[in-house]
Amino acid sequence: MRAPDNQNFAPTAKNAKLSDRDVALRRILRNAPQDLWLDTIRRTTGDRHNTLIYWMLSQPECDFAVAAHAFYRCNPASYLQDPAPLATRPGPAQIFAVVLKNWEIGYYRTHNLRLEALDIDPDLQKRLHDELKAQSALPFTIPQEILYPAASGKLVRLSSSQSPNDAPHLWPLYAKLGLQVSDTAPGLKRRVAQAKGFLKRVGIR
């Protein structure tokens, strides 16, 4: 499940082993449109999904919007406060470096998906620009395309059969991996919960 042509791919740890769920999700993403990739990275939380994000960033087909989302979610301005050279082969804990190193070898040039407000926090972007102005030199380069991403591309469009919230084959997998999805499974159980919620809102118990 790795990209053998990516010279920046970190060596696999001897004891690293993906769960069956992790492998299943990677297989689904491998054959899915980039819409699902961007939708998936938007559902990640904290550092717990860094190995999944790292895998996505290391695939040649990864869209620019996915990479830009990953770049900004790791608070890039913090890396400019005491800048250090990037690791030659950064791993899952070094998403900032992964994006920049892979850009150097030609990744993320496809920009079919549109970045939205939930992908780049304006405050994080401003902090990054402010830190850049305060620096005379950096041991790495942040591409202008990432600093000032164009408002181009199409919005994510997923049918109910492709959406992790609504597809019966995706919801359990995403929920068990801790990716953000609806609290209840799609189908009758969710419809009953929604009906109870509606009745409660209108004062009928």
Backbone torsions as a table, in degrees:
resi	resn	phi	psi	omega
1	MET	NA	19.0	-179.7
2	ARG	-114.3	166.5	-178.5
3	ALA	-98.9	100.8	-175.3
4	PRO	-65.0	-18.8	-177.6
5	ASP	-87.9	-2.0	-178.9
6	ASN	-89.6	105.6	-177.0
7	GLN	-68.4	-15.4	-179.6
8	ASN	-90.0	-4.2	-177.2
9	PHE	-64.4	124.9	-178.5
10	ALA	-65.5	148.5	176.6
11	PRO	-58.7	142.3	178.6
12	THR	-72.6	128.4	177.7
13	ALA	-64.2	142.8	-176.2
14	LYS	-57.0	-37.4	-176.2
15	ASN	-97.0	3.8	-178.1
16	ALA	-70.5	126.9	179.7
17	LYS	-143.5	125.4	178.7
18	LEU	-81.3	144.2	175.5
19	SER	-72.9	163.9	177.5
20	ASP	-59.5	-34.5	179.3
21	ARG	-67.1	-42.4	178.3
22	ASP	-61.5	-43.4	179.6
23	VAL	-63.9	-42.5	-179.5
24	ALA	-61.3	-41.8	-179.9
25	LEU	-66.6	-41.3	178.5
26	ARG	-62.3	-37.6	177.8
27	ARG	-65.7	-39.3	177.8
28	ILE	-64.8	-46.8	-178.9
29	LEU	-64.7	-35.7	-178.5
30	ARG	-57.1	-33.9	-177.4
31	ASN	-106.3	12.3	-176.2
32	ALA	-103.9	159.2	174.5
33	PRO	-68.4	159.0	179.7
34	GLN	-63.2	-19.6	175.0
35	ASP	-54.9	-43.8	-179.6
36	LEU	-70.0	-32.0	177.2
37	TRP	-62.2	-47.7	-178.7
38	LEU	-67.9	-40.3	176.7
39	ASP	-60.5	-39.0	-178.3
40	THR	-68.5	-45.6	-178.8
41	ILE	-65.5	-28.6	175.8
42	ARG	-67.5	-21.4	-179.1
43	ARG	-91.5	-4.3	-179.0
44	THR	-75.0	156.7	-179.4
45	THR	-134.3	136.2	175.4
46	GLY	51.5	-147.0	-179.2
47	ASP	-92.5	-6.8	-173.3
48	ARG	-64.6	-21.7	-178.4
49	HIS	-107.1	16.9	-177.8
50	ASN	-61.2	-34.2	179.9
51	THR	-67.1	-36.4	176.4
52	LEU	-66.8	-46.7	179.6
53	ILE	-61.1	-42.3	178.6
54	TYR	-59.2	-42.8	179.3
55	TRP	-62.9	-45.5	-179.4
56	MET	-60.3	-45.3	-178.4
57	LEU	-66.5	-22.8	-176.7
58	SER	-91.1	3.9	177.9
59	GLN	-96.8	134.0	-177.6
60	PRO	-57.1	-28.6	-177.1
61	GLU	-82.4	-3.2	-176.9
62	CYS	-57.8	124.5	-178.0
63	ASP	-73.3	151.6	179.4
64	PHE	-54.4	-40.3	-177.4
65	ALA	-61.6	-37.2	177.7
66	VAL	-64.9	-44.7	-179.3
67	ALA	-66.1	-41.3	-179.9
68	ALA	-65.8	-40.3	176.3
69	HIS	-59.5	-46.6	179.9
70	ALA	-61.6	-41.1	-179.0
71	PHE	-61.1	-47.8	-175.6
72	TYR	-77.3	-24.5	-179.6
73	ARG	-71.1	-15.9	-179.0
74	CYS	-98.1	18.8	176.4
75	ASN	54.4	69.1	-173.5
76	PRO	-60.4	-27.9	-178.8
77	ALA	-60.2	-30.1	-178.3
78	SER	-65.5	-24.1	-179.4
79	TYR	-80.4	-9.2	179.3
80	LEU	-98.1	-8.3	-178.9
81	GLN	-73.0	-33.7	174.7
82	ASP	-143.0	69.3	-170.1
83	PRO	-63.4	138.2	178.4
84	ALA	-131.7	154.9	177.5
85	PRO	-57.4	147.8	179.4
86	LEU	-73.3	146.8	174.7
87	ALA	-62.0	145.4	-179.6
88	THR	-63.4	-40.8	179.7
89	ARG	-131.6	78.4	-175.9
90	PRO	-65.5	149.2	-178.7
91	GLY	-105.8	-169.9	-176.1
92	PRO	-59.7	-24.2	179.5
93	ALA	-83.7	0.4	-175.4
94	GLN	-125.5	55.2	-175.5
95	ILE	-58.6	-40.6	178.0
96	PHE	-53.0	-49.7	-178.8
97	ALA	-69.3	-36.4	-179.6
98	VAL	-59.1	-46.4	-179.3
99	VAL	-60.7	-48.1	-176.0
100	LEU	-68.3	-41.2	-179.6
101	LYS	-67.2	-39.7	179.4
102	ASN	-70.9	-30.9	174.9
103	TRP	-60.6	-39.5	-178.6
104	GLU	-59.9	-30.6	-178.2
105	ILE	-96.9	9.7	171.8
106	GLY	101.9	11.0	178.9
107	TYR	-78.5	164.5	172.8
108	TYR	65.5	26.3	178.5
109	ARG	-83.4	-15.4	175.3
110	THR	-84.8	124.7	-177.1
111	HIS	-128.6	73.5	-178.4
112	ASN	-91.5	-21.8	-175.9
113	LEU	-105.3	146.3	-177.8
114	ARG	-89.5	133.1	173.0
115	LEU	-76.3	136.2	179.8
116	GLU	-117.1	178.9	-177.3
117	ALA	-58.6	-33.0	-179.5
118	LEU	-74.4	-8.5	179.6
119	ASP	-93.0	-34.5	-179.4
120	ILE	-132.6	108.6	176.8
121	ASP	-69.3	123.6	-178.8
122	PRO	-56.6	-35.4	179.0
123	ASP	-65.8	-40.2	177.9
124	LEU	-65.6	-40.3	180.0
125	GLN	-65.6	-41.8	178.9
126	LYS	-64.5	-43.2	179.2
127	ARG	-60.2	-40.1	178.6
128	LEU	-62.5	-46.4	179.8
129	HIS	-63.4	-39.1	178.3
130	ASP	-64.2	-42.0	179.1
131	GLU	-65.3	-37.7	179.1
132	LEU	-63.5	-39.0	179.1
133	LYS	-65.3	-29.5	-177.4
134	ALA	-82.6	-9.1	-177.2
135	GLN	-99.7	136.8	176.5
136	SER	-86.9	-32.5	179.9
137	ALA	-155.7	149.1	178.8
138	LEU	-127.6	149.8	178.6
139	PRO	-82.1	9.7	177.3
140	PHE	-150.8	166.3	-179.4
141	THR	-117.6	132.1	173.8
142	ILE	-101.9	117.1	-176.6
143	PRO	-59.0	145.1	177.8
144	GLN	-59.0	-33.0	-179.3
145	GLU	-61.8	-32.5	178.9
146	ILE	-83.0	-36.6	178.6
147	LEU	-67.2	-38.4	-178.1
148	TYR	-131.1	70.5	-177.0
149	PRO	-64.7	136.2	-179.4
150	ALA	-71.3	147.3	177.9
151	ALA	-85.7	64.0	-178.0
152	SER	-125.0	175.0	-179.9
153	GLY	94.6	172.0	-177.6
154	LYS	-100.0	154.1	176.4
155	LEU	-71.2	152.7	177.9
156	VAL	-60.8	130.1	178.2
157	ARG	-129.4	107.6	178.7
158	LEU	-122.7	128.9	175.6
159	SER	-72.1	168.9	-180.0
160	SER	-62.2	-27.7	179.6
161	SER	-78.2	-11.7	179.3
162	GLN	-108.7	-14.6	-174.6
163	SER	-81.9	129.5	177.8
164	PRO	-58.8	-24.9	178.2
165	ASN	-74.1	-30.6	-169.3
166	ASP	-117.2	-18.5	-178.0
167	ALA	-82.8	120.4	-177.7
168	PRO	-57.9	-27.9	-179.4
169	HIS	-84.8	-15.8	-179.2
170	LEU	-99.2	-39.7	-173.7
171	TRP	-54.6	-49.0	-178.3
172	PRO	-61.6	-38.4	-178.8
173	LEU	-66.1	-47.7	179.9
174	TYR	-63.9	-42.1	-179.0
175	ALA	-63.5	-43.4	-178.1
176	LYS	-70.6	-25.8	177.6
177	LEU	-86.1	-0.2	177.8
178	GLY	79.7	14.6	175.3
179	LEU	-79.6	146.3	-172.2
180	GLN	-73.5	111.8	175.0
181	VAL	-136.3	175.0	177.7
182	SER	-56.4	151.5	-177.4
183	ASP	-67.3	-29.8	-178.7
184	THR	-113.1	150.3	-178.4
185	ALA	-66.9	151.3	176.9
186	PRO	-64.9	153.4	179.5
187	GLY	113.3	-155.2	-174.2
188	LEU	-59.7	-43.1	-177.4
189	LYS	-58.4	-42.7	179.8
190	ARG	-69.6	-39.8	-179.9
191	ARG	-63.9	-38.0	177.7
192	VAL	-65.6	-44.2	179.6
193	ALA	-62.6	-40.7	179.1
194	GLN	-65.6	-39.6	179.4
195	ALA	-65.0	-42.1	178.5
196	LYS	-64.0	-39.7	178.8
197	GLY	-63.8	-40.9	179.3
198	PHE	-64.4	-45.8	-179.4
199	LEU	-62.5	-36.4	178.8
200	LYS	-66.7	-38.7	-178.8
201	ARG	-66.6	-34.7	-178.2
202	VAL	-91.3	5.5	174.0
203	GLY	87.9	16.0	177.6
204	ILE	-107.8	123.5	-179.5
205	ARG	-111.2	NA	NA
